[in-house]
Amino acid sequence: MFLNKLGILAIALQLTTSTACSQEHGPMVEEDVETVVQAEVDRVKLPNIDLSHWKVTIPEGSGKGGAISVEPPAILKYATNPVLKPFMYNDSTAGALVFHAYPSEATTANTKYSRSELREQMVPGDDNVNWTFAQGGKLKARIAMEDVTKDDEGKYHRVIILQIHGRLTNSQKELIGQDDNNAPPILKIYWQNGQIRVKTKVLKNTAVSEEGILHEEAWDDDEGHTFKQEVGFKKFDIEVKVSDGEMMVSLNNTEFAVYDDINIKKWGVFENYFKAGNYFQTRDKGAQASVKFYKLEVSH
């Protein structure tokens, strides 16, 4: 971010000096140049988002499971990282962090879709330390959809902007004989045709055994909940709170979706982590989306 400011300073100084020297009344004095340069710097807004506990995955890399991820501390230099810059960059006019994605051949192991998305790391650089609902968690975000394409029917492509993803512990993974630690996402929050839609998981059989509940096949998608407010391409605030046996999602602190049934209570067996960004839900050729984050805060 320092290099961004330095570059803006240099450009402002160059333009101001050039303009000053071309004026028929003679060059501006040094104090005038400094004033104009400072005004240019003051117009720059950089996002105030702490990335020290996040890693990012981008739609760049090689094939399924080969999407590139960048962890702390390297992610902190995203503004000057040539690999990240096309997919994760500052909007210094809006003061937002932008995540750009399009359908590429580089995906994570368990999906066909591409993403420019952050993954929470409670211990920087380590995916093995996560949290349970009993430990609790809170996420606050201010977001705006900047740009998104439409499908053949004229509907905007869907984007997942926030998630709570489940994770098996190593002992759980070994118990069910699974190759990786992947568990279903208990929460997906979509931007969908200008509205915010929430999806969670429900058990196919609530009497499932303690071992059976660990299998992804034990879970199904719920019917989903769409908030009434239309956010369109404007800023909106999302808050997610989880505690033992309960999950709450709010939009602009005026609409609330609360989950406290047996499905959430039984979800307590899993570890979890937050995700945030642009998980693009299409493979349509030429499709793309950009999502702005003005604020992103997590606590436990």
Buried (B, 14 or more C-beta within 10 A) or exposed (E): BEEBBEEBBEEBBEEBBEEBEEEEEEEBEEEEBEEBBEEBEEEBBBBEBEBEBBBBBBBBBEEBEEBBBBBBEBBBBBBEBEBBBEBBBBBBEBBBBBBBBBBBEBBBEEEEBBBBBBBBBBEBEEBEEBBBBEBBBBBBBBBBBBEBBEEEEEEBBBBBBBBBBBBBBEEBBEEEEBEEBBBBBBBBBBBBBBBBBBBBBBBEEEEBEEEBBBBBEBBEEBEEBBBEBEBEEEBBBBBBBBBEBBBBBBBBEEEEBEBEBEBBBBBEBBBBBBBBBBBBBBEBEEBBBBBBBBBBEBEE
